[in-house]
Amino acid sequence: MTGGWNVQDIPDQSGRTAVVTGANSGIGLVTARELARRGARVVLACRSQERGRAAEEHIRREVPGARAEFRRLDLADLASVREFAAALPGSRLDLLINNAGVMALPHGRTADGFETQFGVNHLGHFALTGLLLPRLRAAEAARVVSVSSGLHVLSNIDIRDLNSERRYRRWIAYGRSKSANLLFVHELARRLGAANSPVVAAAAHPGYADTDLQTRAVRMEGRGAAERIVKLGNRLVAQPAETGALPTLYAATAPGVRPDSFTGPSLMGLRGAPGASWRAAWTRDDVAGELLWAASQRLTGVTYEAL
């Protein structure tokens, strides 16, 4: 992996189809746009129709002739996940980018009663991946890329309290959801390998990137001063979303990406070109991976075909 990898190094994606969740802004929008620029047909899987349509128009302005299509997906509602998967056209899918996420929100629950961060960041994507797996396996060289975070180090999952019912601490819950992302990739990669499937499951993280992820929670709570401080920190320290998307794009398209790899910014895991990223040992725990997988199947009602 070279230190200077950038969007010009993305291989030709002509004839390939990609689904990018949370493609209406930030890293997801950049990821979708650059895949479209390299010839992929890109499905923008977003909760908000208004923002999804705006992202679709933005990509078409930036990339004349781009094949970009908005389709509604609400990861906080398993019925929406099932509807999205059932209505997605085509029998083959080459790339699934599990990018959408929420961070450090006040306590809340999804439509199905799950703690919001765990429900959106992990369970929604677990269900989506399982429902789309037959199409991924029908492709020649498909990949699933889940976007985690360096802040997964805040907490391992608690298999006895996945929905933080005993005590809710927003940053701990966020860390648990991001550890769940990595454990999911670990277990999915293990199961795909055991099934001799060529589908590659990998993970990435953007480091400290300037997106609306950091400001969403304080904005929801009407904390104007905190929002201004976060925005100032983003301007002074964070790298732009354009750079923050590079690890995801690398994991999705670069030759030789290994199953269960974790790609992030090369400079202290915060900024810079893509590189191999450190991860907590608990995100490679086979027993925890199996337990999380079983719990996720039970909670979502989604089982993975032949895995």
Secondary structure, 3 states (H helix, E strand, C coil): CCCCCCHHHCCCCCCCEEEEECCCCHHHHHHHHHHHHCCCEEEEEECCHHHHHHHHHHHHHHCCCCEEEEEECCCCCHHHHHHHHHHCCCCCCCEEEECCCCCCCCCCECCCCCEHHHHHHHHHHHHHHHHHHHHHHHCCCCEEEEECCHHHHHCCCCCCCCCCCCCCCHHHHHHHHHHHHHHHHHHHHHHHHHCCCCCEEEEECCCCEECCHHHHHHHHCCCHHHHHHHHHHHHHHCEEHHHHCHHHHHHHHCCCCCCCCEEEEEECCCEEEEEECCCCHHHHCHHHHHHHHHHHHHHHCCCCCCC
